[in-house]
Amino acid sequence: MPTLSIIIPVFNEAATLGELLRRVEAAPLPSEWTKELIIVNDGSTDGTESVVNAFCAGKGASCPVRHLAQPANQGKGACLRLGLGAATGDAILIQDADLEYDPRDYHRMVDALVEQEADVVYGSRFLSGQRVTAPFHRLVNGGLTMLTNFFSGSRLTDVYTCLKLFRTNLIKSIELKEDRFGVCIEVSAKLARKPDLKWIEVPVSYKPRTHRLGKKIGIRDGLRALYCIAKYARRPRSVPGNVGQTSCLPVGAASCRPNDGAGTPREPAGWKPALLFQTRSQQTREGPAVPWLWLGVTLMGSLLLRVSLFDFESVDYRVFLSRWYDFFVEQGRWQGLGAVTVEVADYPPLYLTLLSLGTLLPLPKLYAIKLLSIAGDYLAAGFVWRLARTLCPDQPRRAWLAVTAFLFLPTVVLNGALWGQCDVLYTTGFLASLYYVMVGRPVAALVAFGISCSLKPQAVFWCPLLAGLFFSGRLPWKWLWIPPAVYAACGVPSLLAGRPVLEVLGHWALVKNLPGLTLHAPNWYQWVGTQESAVLRIAGIALTLLAAVLFVRWVCKGPPEDLRDSQWLALAALVSVLFPPFLLPGMHERYFFAADVLAVVYALGAARGWVVVLLMQFASGFAYFSFLFGTAPIPETILPFAVVAAFEWLVLGRLRPVSAHCRTANAT
């Protein structure tokens, strides 16, 4: 008869341990499976040993129970090493001693191990479709999970889940070194190195507890997690990667349902199918998933390039950014958030909050301001990578090529490192929103857009795409409140500091643009006149609204048959950020920045898509020269022709799959 060894680390949890052990004892398993309980007392001082002894005395020999004790508190990882050495079952499951996780989920996890022939089964709290953690904790967990996936090649949704199930020979084949909660990162990263492993995530129920009730993970564990990601989530050239394939357990199968108290499968509304991925065979692997030499040269070279431009002071820095920085230093970082007005600094509240925090950096003022944009460059590069992996999942090298192209894109380098502008920050929100739409996460997509709105008013360029997605049914109308709520949340620090509500929440309506139909922007006003004109201004707004209506109707029709959904979304996103700055009055030279970046994403799924990238770099790059360097190597009246050529390339349907890999990849 197969045996499930359940390792339960315990530290000062006598209040919940007795009930937990009774639930574990009563938890149903598939037929013929038996349990082996291994309780590891991690130096408890609250009577835990008495609870364990009472349970063991009551059980007798009907359920094997082993009670191990650490001489002093060492942490969860140390307990797992001790428990693994004592486990004799065919599979090993980890269960915390509190009551956050429900042992009734064991049945469905073992089902996945047996019926789906999995090697590893993780119980994910976030596949249930229910709000199971506080927003901050979800954000931290999601960030650590994303970084783990990024460096290990996995596609987990919950790396810090307690419920992890392994085949015994597999988990005992790796050496664990972490003593505390870093073991969660370590075990996931080291298992990702092994070839031909089949992983499954199944949704599990979860009832979080607070630190007041005994939760032990804290800030130092979060910092340690970052260290563990860097230390363990690395794969040498001889180690297999991850193909990134997904599959689902049948929704109606018993292996995809939790159990009620009697062991009968039940299926709560909103529970999602399990997520499956499999590590790539070493024999079929075509090369390292992460080309470390290439990545290292790219990151170091791009960083050195940016540092070399740090000493340049633009007019915007001297007139605006430097003065805003000094205001927060003089008024006080916190008091300044409440005292600032639209006349002092006309950027939205979130950017001003970041700038206020930037004054705390032990750096010269110019460097501290530019560092905000540089950080945005690398955050955006991460989403470019994820979009590339979604567009061409079987070509990992194309993803790294896209990251390299983005980090060395002339307008990206000039905008942040030279100019000190923050256009990359709101554009990162666009990239994140597009990625989450592609992978079917509408809430995250709208949260990302809300953050963009909190950074720059140019976030309005994303509205045509979102409108099309709402009207086509791709985004549920019930989530329409999310961007305004996120915008309001980003303004909370300013509100708490004493800034008037109207100035915080009504920022967009209070800001007045500089006079002129165009400020070096390569749009149609370069041909008809750049000086202020009420007639031309109204005409530009009317043309933009008409184009937006036509664009929304086009989006509602959906992708043509010859395009995958992800390719079509990349095309739609680029068009959405391209036509508003071309038609609207009052645009600046850098307002095509989002189009510059999204052209790189578009090029990943398009034959000869690099043509659009070059056209946009020509138009935007030379438009920068007049403002930054006081010269115009190319007459500004010529630059709009490059934008028109790029738009013509898109509209005439020249999007074609890059290769057979992109052509046959599963639609997102």
C-alpha positions in Angstrom: 0.0 0.0 0.0 1.4 3.4 -0.9 2.2 5.7 2.0 2.0 9.5 2.2 4.6 11.0 4.6 3.3 14.3 6.0 6.0 16.5 7.6 4.7 19.1 10.0 7.2 21.6 11.3 6.1 23.1 14.7 7.2 26.1 16.6 5.1 27.5 19.5 1.8 26.5 17.9 0.3 24.5 20.7 -3.0 26.5 20.3 -3.6 25.1 16.8 -1.6 22.0 16.7 -4.1 19.7 18.3 -6.9 20.6 15.9 -4.5 20.5 13.0 -3.4 16.9 13.8 -7.1 15.8 14.2 -7.8 17.3 10.8 -4.8 15.6 9.2 -5.8 12.3 10.8 -9.3 12.6 9.4 -8.3 13.9 5.9 -9.4 11.4 3.2 -6.8 10.0 0.7 -7.3 8.0 -2.5 -8.1 4.4 -1.9 -5.2 2.2 -0.5 -3.1 5.2 0.5 -2.1 5.4 4.1 -0.5 8.2 6.2 2.7 8.6 8.1 2.9 11.7 10.3 6.3 13.2 11.1 6.1 16.1 13.6 9.2 18.1 14.0 9.3 20.3 17.1 11.5 23.3 16.4 12.4 24.1 19.9 8.9 25.1 21.1 8.5 26.5 24.6 4.7 26.8 24.8 3.7 23.2 25.6 3.8 21.9 22.1 5.5 18.7 23.2 2.6 17.9 25.5 0.1 18.3 22.7 2.1 15.9 20.5 2.4 13.4 23.3 -1.3 13.5 24.0 -2.1 12.9 20.3 0.4 10.1 20.0 -0.9 8.4 23.2 -4.5 8.6 21.8 -3.5 7.2 18.5 -1.7 4.1 19.6 -0.4 2.1 16.6 -3.4 2.8 14.2 -1.6 5.7 12.5 2.2 5.9 12.5 3.4 9.1 14.1 7.0 10.1 14.6 7.9 12.9 17.0 11.3 14.5 16.3 12.7 17.5 18.2 15.3 20.1 17.4 17.5 21.1 20.3 16.8 24.8 19.6 14.7 26.8 17.2 16.4 26.7 13.7 13.6 27.4 11.2 11.3 25.6 8.7 14.1 24.6 6.4 16.0 22.9 9.2 12.9 21.0 10.2 12.3 19.8 6.7 15.8 18.4 6.5 15.2 16.5 9.7 11.8 15.3 8.6 13.0 14.2 5.1 15.6 12.0 6.7 13.0 10.2 8.7 10.3 9.9 6.0 9.7 6.4 4.6 6.6 7.0 2.5 6.2 6.9 -1.3 5.4 10.6 -1.4 6.2 13.5 0.9 3.8 16.4 1.7 4.6 19.5 3.7 2.0 20.9 6.1 2.4 23.9 8.5 1.2 23.5 12.0 -1.3 26.3 11.9 -4.8 26.1 10.4 -4.2 28.3 7.3 -4.3 25.3 5.0 -7.0 22.6 4.9 -5.9 19.0 5.0 -9.0 18.0 3.0 -7.1 19.2 0.0 -4.6 16.3 0.3 -7.0 14.0 -1.6 -6.9 16.2 -4.8 -3.1 16.7 -4.6 -2.4 13.0 -4.3 -4.9 12.4 -7.2 -2.9 14.8 -9.3 0.3 12.9 -8.4 -1.1 9.5 -9.3 -3.7 10.1 -12.1 -1.8 12.8 -13.9 1.6 11.1 -13.3 3.0 14.2 -11.8 6.4 14.4 -10.0 5.6 17.6 -8.1 2.3 19.0 -7.0 1.9 22.5 -5.5 -1.3 23.7 -3.8 -1.8 27.2 -5.1 -3.8 29.7 -3.0 -4.3 32.0 -6.0 -5.9 29.6 -8.5 -9.2 29.5 -6.6 -10.3 32.9 -7.9 -10.9 34.1 -4.4 -9.3 36.9 -2.4 -7.2 34.9 0.1 -4.5 37.4 1.2 -4.2 41.1 1.9 -3.3 43.2 -1.2 0.2 43.9 0.2 1.0 40.3 0.9 -0.4 39.3 -2.5 1.9 41.9 -4.1 5.0 40.7 -2.2 4.2 37.0 -2.9 3.4 37.8 -6.6 6.7 39.7 -7.0 8.8 36.9 -5.4 7.0 34.3 -7.5 7.5 36.3 -10.6 11.3 36.6 -9.9 11.5 32.9 -9.2 9.8 32.1 -12.5 12.0 34.6 -14.3 15.3 33.0 -13.2 14.3 29.4 -12.9 12.0 29.1 -16.0 9.0 27.8 -14.0 5.5 29.1 -14.3 4.3 28.9 -10.7 1.6 31.1 -9.3 2.4 30.6 -5.6 6.0 29.8 -4.8 5.5 30.3 -1.0 2.6 27.9 -0.7 2.9 25.6 2.3 1.3 22.6 0.6 4.0 21.0 -1.5 3.9 17.3 -2.6 6.8 15.4 -4.0 7.7 11.9 -4.9 10.1 10.8 -2.2 13.1 9.8 -4.4 12.9 13.2 -6.1 12.8 15.4 -3.0 15.5 13.4 -1.3 17.8 13.7 -4.4 18.4 17.4 -3.7 20.4 18.9 -0.9 18.6 21.6 1.0 20.6 24.2 2.9 18.2 27.0 3.9 17.2 27.0 7.6 14.2 29.4 7.4 11.5 30.2 4.8 14.1 30.6 2.1 13.7 26.9 1.6 10.5 27.6 -0.4 12.6 29.4 -3.0 15.5 26.9 -2.8 13.4 23.7 -3.3 11.5 25.2 -6.3 14.7 26.5 -7.9 16.6 23.3 -7.5 13.8 21.1 -8.8 13.5 23.3 -11.8 17.0 22.2 -12.7 16.0 18.6 -13.1 15.0 17.3 -16.6 11.7 15.8 -17.5 9.8 16.7 -14.4 6.0 17.1 -14.5 4.7 19.8 -12.3 1.1 20.5 -11.4 -0.6 23.3 -9.4 -4.0 22.7 -8.0 -6.2 25.3 -6.2 -6.4 24.9 -2.4 -8.4 26.7 0.3 -6.6 29.1 2.6 -7.5 31.1 5.7 -4.7 33.6 6.5 -3.7 34.5 10.0 -1.9 37.6 11.3 1.4 38.1 13.1 -0.7 38.8 16.2 -2.0 35.2 15.9 1.5 33.8 15.4 2.5 34.2 11.8 6.3 34.1 11.7 7.4 35.1 8.2 8.6 38.7 8.2 10.6 41.4 6.4 13.9 39.7 6.8 12.5 36.6 5.2 11.5 38.7 2.2 15.0 40.0 1.9 16.4 36.5 2.3 14.1 35.4 -0.5 15.7 37.9 -2.9 19.1 36.5 -1.9 17.9 32.9 -2.4 16.5 33.8 -5.9 19.9 35.1 -6.8 21.8 32.2 -5.2 19.7 29.2 -6.2 17.6 30.2 -9.2 20.4 29.8 -11.7 20.9 27.1 -14.3 24.2 26.1 -15.7 24.5 25.3 -19.5 24.2 21.5 -18.9 20.9 21.9 -17.1 17.5 21.7 -18.9 15.2 24.6 -19.2 11.5 24.9 -19.3 9.2 24.6 -22.3 6.5 26.7 -20.8 3.7 24.5 -21.9 0.3 24.5 -20.1 -2.3 21.9 -19.7 -5.4 21.5 -17.5 -6.9 18.8 -15.4 -10.5 18.3 -16.3 -12.7 20.6 -14.3 -15.2 17.9 -13.4 -12.6 15.2 -12.5 -12.3 14.2 -8.8 -8.6 15.2 -8.9 -9.6 18.8 -9.6 -12.1 19.1 -6.7 -11.7 19.7 -3.0 -13.4 17.3 -0.6 -16.1 17.9 2.0 -15.8 16.4 5.5 -17.0 13.0 4.4 -14.5 12.8 1.7 -17.0 13.5 -1.1 -15.6 15.6 -3.9 -17.1 19.0 -4.1 -16.6 21.8 -6.6 -16.9 25.4 -5.3 -17.8 28.1 -7.9 -14.9 30.0 -9.2 -12.2 27.3 -8.8 -10.0 27.0 -11.8 -8.3 24.0 -13.4 -4.9 23.0 -12.3 -1.8 24.5 -14.1 0.7 22.1 -15.5 4.2 22.6 -16.8 7.0 20.3 -17.6 10.8 20.7 -17.5 12.4 20.2 -20.9 14.3 17.0 -21.6 18.1 17.4 -21.7 18.2 15.4 -25.0 15.7 17.7 -26.8 16.9 21.0 -25.3 18.4 23.3 -27.9 20.4 25.5 -25.6 20.3 27.3 -22.3 17.0 29.0 -21.5 19.0 31.9 -20.0 22.2 32.8 -22.0 24.0 34.1 -19.0 27.0 35.6 -20.9 24.7 37.5 -23.2 22.5 38.6 -20.3 25.5 39.8 -18.3 27.0 41.7 -21.1 23.6 43.3 -21.9 22.9 44.4 -18.4 26.4 45.6 -17.7 26.7 47.4 -21.0 23.3 49.1 -20.8 24.0 50.2 -17.2 27.4 51.6 -18.1 25.9 53.4 -21.1 23.3 55.0 -18.8 25.9 56.0 -16.1 28.0 57.6 -18.7 25.1 60.0 -19.5 24.3 60.9 -15.9 26.1 64.3 -15.8 24.0 65.8 -18.6 21.6 68.5 -17.4 18.6 69.1 -19.6 16.5 72.2 -19.7 13.6 70.2 -18.1 16.0 69.2 -15.2 17.1 72.8 -14.5 13.7 74.4 -14.9 11.4 71.7 -13.4 12.8 68.5 -11.9 15.6 70.2 -9.9 13.2 72.7 -8.5 10.7 70.0 -7.5 13.4 68.1 -5.8 14.5 71.1 -3.8 11.0 71.8 -2.8 10.7 68.5 -1.1 14.1 68.9 0.6 13.1 72.4 1.9 9.6 71.6 2.9 10.3 68.1 4.3 9.7 64.9 2.4 6.3 64.3 4.1 5.2 67.9 4.6 6.2 68.6 1.0 3.6 66.1 -0.3 0.9 68.1 1.4 2.2 71.5 0.5 2.9 70.9 -3.2 0.5 72.4 -5.7 -0.1 72.1 -9.4 1.7 75.5 -9.8 4.8 74.1 -8.0 4.8 70.7 -9.7 2.3 69.5 -12.3 3.0 65.8 -12.3 0.5 63.3 -10.9 0.8 62.3 -7.2 2.5 59.0 -7.6 5.5 60.4 -9.4 5.8 63.2 -6.8 5.7 60.6 -4.1 8.6 58.7 -5.8 10.5 61.9 -6.2 10.0 62.7 -2.6 11.4 59.3 -1.6 14.3 59.9 -4.1 15.5 62.8 -1.9 16.4 60.2 0.7 18.9 58.5 -1.6 22.6 59.2 -0.7 23.2 60.5 -4.2 23.7 63.8 -5.9 20.3 65.4 -6.9 20.8 64.8 -10.6 21.7 61.2 -10.1 18.8 60.5 -7.7 16.3 61.9 -10.2 17.6 59.9 -13.1 17.8 56.7 -11.0 14.0 56.6 -10.9 13.9 56.4 -14.6 16.8 53.9 -14.8 15.0 51.6 -12.4 11.9 51.9 -14.7 14.0 50.9 -17.7 14.9 47.6 -16.1 11.4 47.0 -14.8 10.1 47.6 -18.3 12.7 45.2 -19.7 11.3 42.5 -17.4 7.8 42.9 -19.0 9.3 43.0 -22.5 10.8 39.6 -21.7 7.5 38.2 -20.5 5.7 39.6 -23.5 8.3 38.0 -25.8 8.0 34.7 -24.1 4.2 34.9 -24.6 4.4 35.8 -28.3 7.1 33.2 -29.1 7.2 30.7 -26.2 9.4 28.2 -28.1 12.1 30.8 -28.9 13.6 31.9 -25.6 16.6 33.6 -27.3 14.2 36.0 -29.1 13.0 37.1 -25.7 16.6 38.0 -24.6 17.1 39.7 -28.0 14.0 41.8 -27.4 15.4 42.8 -23.9 18.7 43.8 -25.5 17.0 45.8 -28.2 14.8 47.6 -25.6 17.7 48.4 -23.2 19.8 49.9 -26.1 16.9 51.6 -27.9 18.1 55.2 -28.6 14.9 56.9 -27.4 14.8 54.8 -24.2 18.4 55.6 -23.3 18.0 59.3 -24.2 14.6 59.7 -22.4 15.7 58.4 -19.0 19.5 58.4 -18.6 20.2 61.6 -20.5 16.9 63.6 -20.1 15.8 62.4 -16.7 12.2 62.0 -17.9 9.9 59.4 -16.5 8.0 58.3 -19.6 9.3 54.8 -19.1 7.4 54.5 -15.8 3.9 55.0 -17.3 4.9 52.9 -20.4 5.9 50.1 -18.0 2.2 50.1 -16.9 1.2 49.7 -20.6 3.5 46.7 -21.0 2.2 45.1 -17.8 -1.4 45.8 -18.9 -0.8 44.2 -22.3 0.9 41.2 -20.8 -1.9 40.6 -18.3 -4.5 40.9 -21.0 -2.7 38.3 -23.0 -2.5 35.8 -20.2 -6.2 36.4 -19.1 -5.7 38.4 -15.9 -8.1 41.4 -16.4 -7.8 42.7 -12.8 -4.0 42.9 -13.0 -4.2 44.6 -16.4 -6.5 47.3 -15.1 -4.4 47.8 -11.9 -1.4 48.3 -14.2 -3.3 50.9 -16.2 -4.3 52.7 -13.0 -0.7 53.0 -11.9 0.1 54.5 -15.3 -2.6 57.1 -14.8 -0.9 57.9 -11.5 2.4 58.7 -13.2 1.6 60.7 -16.3 -1.5 62.0 -18.1 -0.2 60.4 -21.3 -1.7 57.2 -19.9 -4.8 58.4 -21.9 -3.2 56.9 -25.0 -4.0 53.4 -23.6 -7.7 54.2 -23.3 -8.7 53.3 -27.0 -7.3 49.8 -26.5 -9.1 49.3 -23.2 -12.3 50.7 -24.6 -12.1 48.2 -27.4 -11.5 45.4 -25.0 -14.4 46.4 -22.8 -16.8 46.7 -25.7 -15.7 43.4 -27.2 -16.2 41.6 -23.9 -12.6 40.8 -23.3 -12.6 42.9 -20.2 -15.6 42.6 -17.8 -17.4 45.9 -17.2 -17.7 45.0 -13.6 -14.0 45.8 -13.2 -14.2 49.3 -14.7 -13.9 50.9 -11.2 -10.4 49.5 -10.7 -8.2 52.1 -12.5 -9.9 55.0 -10.7 -9.5 53.1 -7.4 -5.9 52.5 -8.0 -5.4 56.2 -9.0 -7.0 57.2 -5.7 -4.9 54.7 -3.7 -1.7 56.1 -5.2 -2.8 59.5 -4.0 -3.3 58.4 -0.4 0.2 59.6 0.8 -0.5 63.1 -0.5 -3.9 63.1 1.0 -2.6 62.0 4.4 0.1 64.7 4.2 -2.6 67.3 3.8 -2.9 68.1 0.1 -6.5 69.0 -0.9 -8.6 66.2 -2.2 -9.5 68.1 -5.4 -5.8 68.6 -6.3 -5.0 64.9 -5.8 -8.0 63.2 -7.4 -8.7 65.9 -10.0 -5.1 66.4 -11.1 -5.7 65.8 -14.8 -8.4 68.5 -15.0 -6.2 71.1 -13.3 -3.0 70.8 -15.3 -2.7 73.2 -18.3 -0.5 72.3 -21.2 1.9 74.7 -22.8 0.6 76.8 -25.7 1.2 75.6 -29.2 -0.2 72.9 -31.5 3.0 70.8 -31.2 6.2 71.1 -29.2 8.6 69.3 -31.6 6.3 66.3 -31.8 6.5 64.6 -35.2 2.7 64.8 -35.9 0.5 66.4 -38.6 0.7 69.9 -37.1 4.3 70.1 -38.4 2.6 70.4 -41.8 -0.3 72.8 -41.1 1.3 75.1 -38.5 2.7 74.8 -35.0 1.4 78.1 -33.6 -1.8 78.2 -31.4 -5.0 78.0 -33.5 -8.4 77.2 -32.0 -9.7 75.9 -35.3 -6.8 73.4 -35.8 -7.0 72.4 -32.1 -10.7 71.5 -32.4 -10.0 69.7 -35.6 -7.3 67.6 -34.0 -9.5 66.7 -31.1 -12.4 65.8 -33.5 -10.0 63.6 -35.6 -8.8 61.8 -32.6 -12.3 61.0 -31.4 -13.3 59.8 -34.8 -10.1 57.6 -35.1 -10.8 56.3 -31.6 -14.3 55.2 -32.6 -13.1 53.5 -35.7 -10.3 51.8 -33.7 -12.8 50.5 -31.1 -15.0 49.0 -33.8 -11.9 47.3 -35.3 -10.9 45.9 -31.9 -14.5 44.6 -31.4 -14.1 42.5 -34.6 -11.3 40.5 -33.0 -8.2 39.1 -34.7 -8.3 37.8 -38.3 -7.9 34.1 -39.0 -4.2 34.4 -39.9 -3.1 36.0 -36.6 -2.8 34.5 -33.2 -4.5 36.4 -30.4 -1.3 37.6 -28.8 0.0 38.9 -32.2 -3.2 40.8 -32.8 -3.1 42.3 -29.3 0.5 43.5 -29.8 -0.6 45.2 -33.0 -3.7 46.7 -31.4 -1.6 48.1 -28.5 0.9 49.7 -30.8 -1.9 51.4 -32.9 -3.6 52.6 -29.7 -0.5 54.5 -28.5 0.4 55.7 -32.0 -2.6 57.6 -33.4 -3.4 59.8 -30.4 -0.1 61.7 -30.2 -0.1 62.1 -34.0 -3.6 63.7 -34.1 -3.9 65.5 -30.7 -2.8 69.1 -30.3 -0.2 70.1 -27.6 1.9 67.0 -27.9 5.6 67.1 -27.0 8.5 65.4 -28.8 8.6 62.5 -26.3 4.9 61.6 -26.4 5.6 58.8 -28.9 7.8 57.1 -26.4 5.2 54.3 -25.7 4.9 53.7 -29.4 8.7 53.4 -29.6 8.7 50.7 -27.0 5.6 48.8 -28.1 7.1 48.7 -31.7 9.7 46.3 -30.3 7.0 44.1 -28.9 5.1 44.2 -32.2 8.3 43.3 -34.1 8.5 40.0 -32.1 5.4 38.6 -33.9 5.7 40.3 -37.3 7.7 39.6 -40.4 10.0 42.6 -41.0 8.6 44.2 -37.9 12.0 45.9 -37.3 11.0 48.3 -40.1 8.4 49.9 -37.7 11.0 50.0 -35.0 13.4 51.9 -37.2 10.8 54.3 -38.5 9.7 55.2 -35.0 13.3 55.6 -33.8 13.9 57.9 -36.8 10.9 60.1 -36.0 11.1 60.2 -32.2 14.9 60.2 -32.0 15.5 63.2 -34.2 12.5 65.0 -32.6 14.5 64.9 -29.4 17.5 66.8 -30.9 15.9 70.2 -31.1 15.0 70.3 -27.4 18.0 68.4 -26.0 20.8 69.8 -28.1 19.4 72.9 -29.8 19.9 71.5 -33.3 17.7 69.8 -35.9 19.8 67.4 -38.2 16.6 66.5 -39.9 13.9 69.1 -40.6 11.0 68.5 -38.3 8.5 68.7 -41.2 10.0 65.5 -42.5 9.7 63.4 -39.3 5.9 63.0 -39.5 6.3 61.1 -42.7 8.2 58.3 -40.8 5.2 58.0 -38.4 2.8 57.9 -41.3 4.9 55.2 -42.9 5.0 53.2 -39.7 1.2 53.5 -39.4 0.7 52.5 -43.0 2.9 49.4 -42.4 0.5 48.4 -39.6 -2.8 49.3 -41.2 -2.2 47.5 -44.5 -2.0 44.2 -42.6 1.7 43.4 -43.0 1.8 41.5 -39.8 2.9 37.9 -40.5 4.2 35.2 -38.1 7.9 35.4 -37.7 8.6 31.7 -37.9 7.0 28.3 -37.6 7.6 28.5 -33.8 5.5 31.6 -33.5 3.0 30.3 -36.0 2.3 27.1 -34.2 2.5 28.3 -30.6 -0.6 28.1 -28.5 -2.7 31.3 -28.5 -2.7 33.0 -25.2 
